[in-house]
Structure formats: C-alpha cells, structure tokens
Amino acid sequence: MAAEYRDSAHEYQKRLGRYCKLQVVELPEQREPAQPVAALQDAVRRKEGEALLARLRPEDYLIALCIDAKQHTSEQFAGMLAALKDTGRHVAFAIGGSLGLSEEVQARADASLSLSALTFPPQLARIILLEQLYRGFRILSGERYHK
C-alpha cells in the first residue's frame, strides 16, 4: 500500500481500537492480464477470490463491497453494525482487487454493500470503509460526528 494511503488507513485503524477488535488482512493482488480478455480477467478474479475465501471461517459473516450493491446512509450503516454486533459473529468485509470480486466471493457473501456509485482504487476503498466504520461506531456510541 502506498504511503499516502497507509497513513490514513493506520489512523482510522487506531481510532477504531476504542470500539472494536479490528484486523486488516491484505492479500496480494494478482497482476492484471496484459490484454483485456474476459477469460483472463475472470481467472485473475478467481485466483484472488480463492485466496480470500481460504482466509474465512464458515461462521464468518462476509460483506462484499460491490459497486452495484445497495448504498446506505451513515446512520443506516451504523444500524447494520449494531445488528451485526448483536449476532456475536465475526464480520469480514471484502474489497476486491482492481478487477473486482470473483463470482465465488460474491456468492459466499452474506450481504453486499456499495460505498458509492463511483469507482475507487482498493486502497482508497479501504480508507473509506474504515472511516465509515469509525463514523458508525461513533453514531452507535452517541458521540458527535461530522456530517
């Protein structure tokens, strides 16, 4: 991860330590094929997906970040966090590589979430997700947050 992204991600990870036990697992992104051939791109997504799925336990609640999924307000996202907290399950968020998530990961997901209709590089999507997690926990704690 580039330094400009790493510093922001670490700051939110530190802040989140007050609210939850957070573990960020970064898997190596596979090299994109030189030619934009659908079958080659699918193979890259599948390989990344296999590595991601190998890290999950069957009982983990997986939320796939997908551009075409439902978007939530920060308050709705906080409500989702509260509901998940009550289940006691380990929650995992999956951010795909530059080609997105594999069909296998999307099929395994218990839920999907869109951060925006815009496309972001995976490193920036991580920062946005971390910030929204932080904001969501602040909302749940009744703390002031920037609107």
Residue frames as qw, qx, qy, qz and C-alpha x, y, z in Angstrom:
[[0.000, 0.891, 0.454, 0.000, 0.00, 0.00, 0.00],
 [0.382, 0.571, -0.030, 0.726, 1.33, 3.41, -0.93],
 [0.322, -0.115, -0.507, 0.792, 2.41, 5.67, 1.94],
 [0.238, -0.137, -0.026, -0.961, -0.30, 8.27, 1.28],
 [0.710, -0.282, -0.443, -0.469, -2.96, 5.59, 1.74],
 [0.654, -0.098, -0.673, 0.332, -1.18, 3.70, 4.53],
 [0.126, 0.079, -0.439, 0.886, -1.03, 6.68, 6.89],
 [0.506, -0.174, -0.062, -0.843, -4.76, 7.38, 6.57],
 [0.786, -0.152, -0.556, -0.225, -5.68, 3.72, 6.97],
 [0.530, -0.028, -0.657, 0.534, -3.50, 3.38, 10.08],
 [0.125, -0.166, 0.286, -0.935, -5.07, 6.47, 11.63],
 [0.693, -0.185, -0.171, -0.675, -8.58, 5.03, 11.30],
 [0.765, -0.058, -0.637, 0.077, -7.43, 1.60, 12.46],
 [0.284, 0.080, -0.585, 0.756, -6.01, 3.26, 15.59],
 [0.371, -0.152, 0.135, -0.906, -9.24, 5.19, 16.21],
 [0.765, -0.122, -0.430, -0.464, -11.35, 2.06, 15.73],
 [0.459, 0.112, -0.798, 0.375, -9.43, 0.31, 18.51],
 [0.231, -0.100, 0.479, -0.841, -11.73, 2.06, 21.01],
 [0.680, 0.103, 0.058, -0.724, -14.81, 0.41, 19.52],
 [0.966, 0.161, 0.007, -0.200, -13.92, -2.98, 18.12],
 [0.610, -0.392, 0.603, 0.334, -11.24, -5.55, 17.59],
 [0.613, 0.735, -0.075, -0.280, -10.08, -4.90, 14.07],
 [0.619, -0.279, 0.608, 0.412, -7.84, -6.99, 11.91],
 [0.523, 0.728, -0.175, -0.407, -6.91, -5.86, 8.41],
 [0.717, -0.104, 0.626, 0.289, -5.74, -8.63, 6.14],
 [0.400, 0.736, -0.262, -0.479, -4.28, -7.57, 2.84],
 [0.843, 0.086, 0.503, 0.170, -3.91, -10.31, 0.28],
 [0.260, -0.344, 0.499, 0.752, -1.60, -9.90, -2.69],
 [0.590, 0.619, 0.120, -0.504, -3.35, -8.51, -5.73],
 [0.744, 0.136, 0.558, 0.343, -2.84, -10.60, -8.83],
 [0.122, -0.350, 0.389, 0.844, -1.33, -8.95, -11.87],
 [0.613, 0.565, 0.230, -0.502, -3.91, -7.86, -14.43],
 [0.746, 0.232, 0.513, 0.355, -3.61, -9.57, -17.79],
 [0.241, -0.279, 0.321, 0.872, -1.84, -7.53, -20.46],
 [0.183, -0.191, -0.616, -0.742, -4.84, -7.92, -22.76],
 [0.437, -0.016, 0.408, -0.801, -8.35, -7.07, -21.52],
 [0.480, -0.025, -0.796, -0.368, -9.65, -10.56, -22.31],
 [0.675, -0.429, 0.032, -0.599, -12.68, -11.52, -20.21],
 [0.945, -0.118, -0.305, 0.020, -11.49, -15.09, -19.59],
 [0.577, 0.244, -0.428, 0.652, -8.10, -13.89, -18.35],
 [0.204, -0.459, 0.242, -0.830, -9.71, -11.26, -16.12],
 [0.839, -0.338, -0.138, -0.403, -12.06, -13.93, -14.70],
 [0.855, 0.032, -0.418, 0.305, -9.05, -16.12, -13.95],
 [0.248, 0.356, -0.402, 0.807, -7.39, -13.27, -12.00],
 [0.518, -0.419, 0.103, -0.739, -10.60, -12.61, -10.04],
 [0.922, -0.190, -0.294, -0.167, -10.98, -16.33, -9.30],
 [0.689, 0.154, -0.478, 0.522, -7.41, -16.63, -8.03],
 [0.036, -0.362, 0.348, -0.864, -7.85, -13.59, -5.76],
 [0.705, -0.329, -0.082, -0.623, -11.22, -14.97, -4.65],
 [0.879, -0.078, -0.462, 0.085, -9.76, -18.35, -3.74],
 [0.430, 0.201, -0.497, 0.726, -7.14, -16.67, -1.55],
 [0.312, -0.344, 0.185, -0.866, -9.80, -14.55, 0.14],
 [0.830, -0.250, -0.225, -0.446, -12.20, -17.44, 0.73],
 [0.761, 0.059, -0.569, 0.306, -9.36, -19.54, 2.18],
 [0.166, 0.255, -0.475, 0.826, -8.97, -16.94, 4.95],
 [0.542, -0.306, 0.023, -0.782, -12.63, -17.10, 6.02],
 [0.150, 0.009, 0.941, -0.304, -14.21, -19.45, 8.51],
 [0.116, -0.410, -0.816, -0.390, -17.63, -20.91, 7.66],
 [0.231, -0.711, -0.607, 0.270, -19.24, -18.96, 10.53],
 [0.226, -0.283, 0.036, 0.931, -17.83, -15.59, 9.44],
 [0.335, 0.796, 0.454, -0.218, -20.34, -13.03, 8.23],
 [0.466, -0.049, 0.403, 0.786, -18.98, -11.74, 4.92],
 [0.279, 0.849, 0.254, -0.369, -19.94, -8.38, 3.46],
 [0.616, 0.196, 0.428, 0.631, -18.77, -7.93, -0.13],
 [0.042, 0.688, 0.017, -0.725, -18.10, -4.41, -1.28],
 [0.427, 0.328, 0.700, 0.469, -19.61, -4.16, -4.74],
 [0.009, -0.095, 0.137, 0.986, -20.29, -1.04, -6.76],
 [0.387, -0.231, -0.557, -0.697, -23.74, -2.27, -7.81],
 [0.348, -0.372, -0.812, 0.286, -24.89, -3.18, -4.29],
 [0.235, -0.866, -0.405, -0.178, -27.19, -1.09, -2.12],
 [0.281, 0.392, -0.306, 0.821, -25.83, 2.14, -0.71],
 [0.465, -0.658, -0.565, 0.178, -26.59, 3.19, 2.86],
 [0.083, -0.887, 0.123, -0.438, -26.52, 6.44, 4.75],
 [0.236, 0.412, -0.712, 0.517, -24.06, 6.57, 7.63],
 [0.531, -0.227, 0.456, -0.677, -26.94, 6.15, 10.06],
 [0.927, 0.124, -0.104, -0.338, -28.23, 3.09, 8.20],
 [0.646, 0.402, -0.602, 0.240, -24.72, 1.65, 8.14],
 [0.116, -0.385, 0.658, -0.637, -24.47, 2.22, 11.91],
 [0.781, -0.086, 0.234, -0.573, -27.75, 0.35, 12.33],
 [0.884, 0.279, -0.367, -0.080, -26.35, -2.52, 10.30],
 [0.339, 0.439, -0.691, 0.464, -23.27, -2.58, 12.55],
 [0.445, -0.297, 0.511, -0.672, -25.49, -2.67, 15.64],
 [0.914, 0.061, -0.001, -0.401, -27.49, -5.59, 14.28],
 [0.767, 0.370, -0.504, 0.144, -24.30, -7.47, 13.40],
 [0.027, 0.479, -0.658, 0.580, -22.79, -6.77, 16.82],
 [0.688, -0.211, 0.350, -0.599, -25.81, -8.39, 18.44],
 [0.928, 0.189, -0.256, -0.194, -25.24, -11.62, 16.49],
 [0.652, -0.608, 0.445, 0.084, -21.81, -12.11, 18.02],
 [0.883, 0.318, 0.233, 0.254, -20.45, -13.28, 14.65],
 [0.430, -0.415, 0.326, 0.732, -17.10, -12.25, 13.28],
 [0.496, 0.814, 0.232, -0.193, -17.72, -9.78, 10.45],
 [0.529, -0.210, 0.464, 0.679, -15.43, -9.60, 7.44],
 [0.419, 0.807, 0.056, -0.413, -15.52, -7.03, 4.66],
 [0.708, 0.055, 0.511, 0.484, -14.14, -7.98, 1.24],
 [0.246, 0.837, -0.137, -0.469, -12.72, -5.36, -1.08],
 [0.890, 0.327, 0.255, 0.188, -11.77, -6.73, -4.46],
 [0.519, -0.254, 0.327, 0.748, -8.67, -6.01, -6.45],
 [0.090, 0.380, -0.243, -0.888, -8.66, -3.71, -9.46],
 [0.277, -0.054, -0.768, -0.575, -10.91, -6.14, -11.36],
 [0.652, -0.308, 0.004, -0.693, -13.43, -6.53, -8.54],
 [0.527, -0.262, 0.742, -0.320, -14.56, -9.56, -6.58],
 [0.126, 0.077, -0.928, -0.343, -14.98, -13.01, -8.06],
 [0.638, -0.247, -0.395, -0.614, -18.40, -14.57, -8.53],
 [0.671, -0.177, -0.693, 0.194, -17.44, -17.14, -5.89],
 [0.214, -0.067, -0.482, 0.847, -16.79, -14.45, -3.27],
 [0.366, -0.109, -0.072, -0.922, -19.99, -12.64, -4.15],
 [0.702, -0.210, -0.581, -0.354, -21.93, -15.92, -3.89],
 [0.571, -0.164, -0.672, 0.442, -20.38, -16.66, -0.45],
 [0.015, 0.206, -0.252, 0.945, -21.19, -13.18, 0.85],
 [0.069, -0.498, -0.800, 0.328, -23.95, -12.86, 3.43],
 [0.135, 0.897, 0.302, -0.294, -24.52, -9.27, 2.35],
 [0.560, 0.299, 0.219, 0.742, -23.16, -6.74, -0.09],
 [0.166, -0.846, -0.221, 0.456, -22.56, -3.03, 0.27],
 [0.524, 0.592, 0.175, 0.586, -21.70, -0.19, -2.06],
 [0.400, -0.460, -0.200, 0.768, -19.62, 2.70, -0.77],
 [0.182, 0.612, -0.089, -0.765, -20.53, 4.80, -3.79],
 [0.779, 0.561, 0.267, -0.079, -21.63, 4.59, -7.40],
 [0.266, 0.857, -0.438, -0.052, -18.14, 5.85, -8.18],
 [0.946, 0.083, -0.227, 0.218, -15.19, 3.51, -8.64],
 [0.281, -0.877, 0.381, -0.087, -12.26, 3.75, -6.22],
 [0.510, 0.427, -0.732, 0.149, -8.92, 2.00, -6.14],
 [0.755, -0.341, -0.559, 0.036, -8.91, -0.75, -3.50],
 [0.463, -0.048, -0.444, 0.766, -6.58, 1.21, -1.19],
 [0.172, -0.192, 0.053, -0.965, -8.90, 4.23, -1.17],
 [0.670, -0.339, -0.471, -0.463, -11.97, 2.00, -0.73],
 [0.649, -0.223, -0.618, 0.385, -10.30, 0.60, 2.41],
 [0.167, 0.010, -0.314, 0.935, -9.86, 4.09, 3.85],
 [0.435, -0.244, -0.214, -0.840, -13.47, 4.99, 3.07],
 [0.733, -0.309, -0.585, -0.156, -14.68, 1.77, 4.68],
 [0.525, -0.152, -0.554, 0.628, -12.52, 2.35, 7.78],
 [0.053, -0.110, 0.139, -0.983, -13.80, 5.92, 8.07],
 [0.588, -0.279, -0.345, -0.676, -17.40, 4.76, 7.78],
 [0.701, -0.262, -0.642, 0.169, -16.82, 2.06, 10.39],
 [0.313, -0.063, -0.420, 0.849, -15.39, 4.71, 12.71],
 [0.290, -0.168, -0.083, -0.939, -18.31, 7.03, 11.98],
 [0.668, -0.288, -0.564, -0.391, -20.80, 4.19, 12.51],
 [0.606, -0.261, -0.630, 0.409, -19.36, 3.27, 15.90],
 [0.095, 0.004, -0.262, 0.960, -19.39, 6.93, 16.95],
 [0.483, -0.249, -0.308, -0.781, -23.06, 7.14, 15.96],
 [0.719, -0.295, -0.623, -0.088, -23.82, 4.00, 17.97],
 [0.508, -0.195, -0.521, 0.658, -21.96, 5.41, 20.97],
 [0.107, -0.903, -0.412, 0.057, -23.98, 8.63, 20.81],
 [0.464, -0.452, 0.115, 0.753, -20.83, 10.62, 20.11],
 [0.313, 0.828, -0.006, -0.466, -20.69, 13.69, 17.92],
 [0.637, 0.036, 0.570, 0.518, -19.56, 13.13, 14.37],
 [0.042, 0.412, -0.275, -0.868, -19.02, 15.38, 11.39],
 [0.601, 0.519, 0.581, -0.178, -21.94, 15.45, 8.98]]
